[in-house]
């Protein structure tokens, strides 16, 4: 272990020094830092997706700095400090891995996950959170939160036995959307039900809905950029191309990218 953690904590303390600190850092509070924390987490995920491990090192450092920032504010308020955060996660990891740090025997990853969820459920009840759905952050991305809600319910048996049941629900929701008048106040609700049902299908296939949609976004972006390049090569702008022309190029790009 190096001296860099104490060095980082000292840098953070100096940035927040009321006499000689940084004016920007001194203005921050828990809530104001949250957007930066979320942004840094996405930048970590992006570096991993691109397999840029040089950048990943830097992005993980940026994310660690966010933790140190929160801990510094808490220390100033007399709530807790960085070492308390480290102790808390150490205690939690040892408590939730009795097959590693205790005598319990668990045979495979599925058994470990089931036991993990059981331990988390017991902890929630001990903390006065009796519902299966307690402690799922409202601020999570909607797709991820839908997936989390469904997983929690599945853990107690409230789930379709097979993916076929999920597909039947999707088809039911599609019909309800089609039967809802355009501009109706109920349309948003019905579309939400349809999206929630689709998350169930993704979950049943053991896929992550955020990752699935992220990949679809990337594919769309790549193909549309190719459409732009085709039209630009003809010295035209997108506005000068018709929808039929763009669709024809899109289909050509689609065939090429599938080969």
N, C-alpha and C positions, 0 to 999 in steps of 0.2 A: 504494500500500500504506500502510495506517495503522499507528499504533503499538499497535493493540489486541492483536496477538499477543504482543508483549513484555509488555504489561499483563496479559494472561491468564496467562502463564507466571509472572509475578511474584506474582499473586494466589495461584496454586497453590502456589508456594514458601512463601508466608506461611502458608497454611492448614496446611502440613506442618512448619512451624517447631517444633522440639522445645521451645522455651521459651515462645513466645507464640502457637502455632498453635491450630487447632480440635481439641478432643479426639476428635471423631468421625473427622475426616479422618486424624488421626494413628494411629488404630486400624486403618485399612484396609490391605489388601494386594492383590496381583494377583487372587487368587481371590475375595476378598470383593466386589470391584467388578464382577465379571463379570455378576451378575444385573441390576445397574443398567444396564450397557452394553447388554445384550439388551433390557431394557425401553425404553431410549431409542431403540434402533433401530426397535422396533415403533411407538413414538410418532411417529417420522419417517414411517414407512410409513402410519400412520393419517392423519396430516395431509395427506399426498399423496393418499390415497384420497378424503378429504373435500374436496380442493382448497382447503384452508385455508392459503393461502400466508403469511399473517401469522403463524400459529402455526408453520408450517414453519420460518420463520427462527429462532424460539426453540428449536424442537426440534433443529435442526441445531447450534445453539450448545451445547445440552445434550450432544449426541453428541460434539462436538469436545472438550468438557470431559473426557469419559471418556478420550479419547486423551491429553490433557495430564496427566491423573491417573496413567495407567500410565507415561508418560514421566518424570514426576517421581519416582516410586518407583524406576524404573530408574536415574535419575541419582543418587539417593541411594546406590544399591548399586554405582555405578561401572560399570554395564553399557552404557548408552547414554543419549542425551537427545533431546528433541523434535526438534531440528534433524537428528539422524541418521535419524529416522523420515521426515522430509520429504525428505531426500536419497535414502533408499532407494526411496521411491515414485516420485521423479523419475527415478532411474536405471531402475527397472523399466518405467515407461511409455515412456521413450525406447527401451529395448531391445525392448519388445514391439510397438512401432509403427515398424518399419523402413520402412514405406511413407510415413510422415510425416517421420521424423527421419533416414532413410537413403535408399538408392537403390533399394530393392525396390519393384516395381510390383504392386499388388493391385487388382483391378478392382471388386470389390463387397464388401458386408458379409459374405457367406458365405465369400469367400476370406480376408478379414481374420480371421474367427472360426477358420477352419481353421488358418491360420498361427499365431494366438494359442495354440491348443491344442498345436500342434507345438512352439512355443517353450517352453511350460509343461512339456511332457513332457521336453524336453531338460534343462530346469533341474532337474526332479525327479531325473533320472538323475545329473546332476552332483552333486546333494546326497545321493547314496546312497539314492535311493528309486526302484528300478527298476520296480516294479509300476505298471500303468495306474491302479490304485485307491489308490495311496499319496497321502497328504496330503489326504484328504477327511475333514474334522473329524467325530469321533464325536458331538460336542455339537450338530451341526446338527439342526433339526427333522426327524423321521423321513421325512416326505413329501419334503422338500427333499433329504435325503441319498439317498433312493431314486432320485429324479430325477437327481442328480449321478452316482451309481453307473452308472445306465443310460446316461447321456450319454457317460461315459468309455468304456464298453464299445462303444457305438455308433461312437465315433471310430476304433476299430480293427477295425470290421466285424462285431462280435458283436451283431447286432440283427436284428429281423424286417424283411424288405424292405418290407412294407406294414403298415398298421394292422390289416388283416384277420387277420394272424398273431397280433397282440396280442389281438384279440377271441377267437380260438380258445383262447388260453391262459387268458383270463379265464373262459370257459365251462368249461374243464377244471378250473380251481381252484374254481369254484362247485360243481361235482359232487363234488369231493373234500371240500368243507366239508359239503355235504348228507349225504355218506356217513359223516361222522365223528360219533360218538355225542356227545350233549350231556353236558358235564362231563368229556369225555375229555381227557387231558393233551395230545393232539395237536391239539385244536381251535384253540388260540391260534396254533399254527404254521400250520395250514391257512388261518386267517383272515388271518394275516400274508402268506402267499403270494398270497392273493386281492387284498389291498390293493396289494401290490407290482406285481402284474399290471395292476391298474387304472391305476397311475401310468404304466406303459408306454403305455397307450392315450392318456392325457392328453399325455404327451411327444410321441407321434407326431403329435398334432394341434397341436404347437408351442405348447402352453399350459403354464403353470406350475401344478403341482398345489397348492401352498400358496395361490395366488391363487384357483384354482378352488374349493377347499374353503372358503376365507374368504368368497367370494361366496355359497356355499351356506349357510354359517352365518348370514350377514347376512340372507339371504332367509328362512330358517327363523325367525330371531329376530323379524323384522318381522311375519311372518304370525302367529306365536304371540302376539305382543303385541296384534295385532288381535283374536284370539280372546279374550284376557283382557278387552279393552275391551268387546266385545260382551256377554260374560257379566256384567261389572261394571255395564253399563248396565241390566241386568235386576235389579240389587241382589242378585246372587248371587256366591258365591266359586267358584273352579274346583273345589274339593272337592264343591260341591253340584251340579255339572253331571255328567252321565253321559258316558262315552266317545263314545257315538253322537251326543250333542248337540254335543260339542266337534268331532267329525269333520265334522258337517254344517256348522258355522260355518267350519271350516278350508277346506272345499271352496268355500264361498261366497266367502271372502276370496281364495282362490286364483284363482277366476274373475275377481274384480274386479281383482286385481293384474295379470292377464294381458291385460286389455282396455286 
